Amino acid sequence: MNDPYLNELRDDFEGYSNQLKKLKNKLLKTSSPELQAKIIKQIDSVANKMEGNQKQSAKVTKSRIKERKTKSKGKN
């Protein structure tokens, strides 16, 4: 399904994924407990954003499918 809003959500998700990879590498390289705690909080924040993004994507996809079904029924 090619939808501008869904494409935007997909791009956002990829951005979050890249952020997580970078944070993971930072976490593995640091030995400071304070810095590790800060990075873990950032990882949690990005993970929560990703979860919200996925929920929104699912809602929009269901809505778009419903719209298509309604339009196709209206044509018959």
C-alpha positions in Angstrom: 0.0 0.0 0.0 1.5 3.3 -1.1 0.3 6.0 1.3 2.3 9.1 2.1 1.5 9.0 5.8 2.4 5.3 6.1 5.6 6.0 4.2 6.4 8.8 6.7 5.7 6.4 9.6 8.0 3.8 8.0 10.8 6.4 7.6 10.4 7.4 11.2 10.6 3.8 12.3 13.8 3.3 10.3 15.2 6.4 11.9 14.4 5.1 15.4 16.0 1.8 14.5 19.2 3.6 13.4 19.2 5.6 16.7 18.9 2.3 18.7 21.9 0.8 16.8 24.0 3.9 17.6 22.9 3.9 21.3 23.7 0.2 21.6 27.2 0.7 20.3 27.7 3.6 22.7 26.4 1.5 25.5 28.8 -1.4 24.7 31.8 1.0 24.5 31.3 2.8 27.8 32.3 1.6 31.2 30.8 4.5 33.2 27.7 3.4 35.1 26.3 6.9 35.0 26.7 7.1 31.3 25.3 3.6 30.8 22.2 4.6 32.8 21.7 7.7 30.7 22.1 5.7 27.5 19.6 3.1 28.7 17.0 5.8 29.4 17.6 7.1 25.8 17.1 3.5 24.5 13.8 3.2 26.5 12.6 6.5 25.1 13.3 5.5 21.5 11.8 2.1 22.1 8.6 3.8 23.3 8.5 6.0 20.3 8.9 3.0 18.1 6.0 1.2 19.8 3.8 4.2 19.3 4.8 4.4 15.7 3.9 0.8 15.2 0.5 1.2 16.9 -0.2 4.2 14.7 0.9 2.3 11.6 -1.5 -0.5 12.4 -4.4 1.9 13.0 -3.8 3.7 9.8 -3.4 0.5 7.8 -6.7 -0.9 9.1 -8.4 2.4 8.4 -7.0 2.5 4.8 -8.1 -1.1 4.2 -11.6 -0.3 5.6 -11.8 2.8 3.3 -10.9 0.7 0.3 -13.5 -1.9 1.1 -16.2 0.8 1.6 -15.3 2.4 -1.7 -15.3 -0.9 -3.6 -18.8 -1.8 -2.1 -20.1 1.6 -3.1 -19.0 1.0 -6.7 -21.0 -2.2 -7.0 
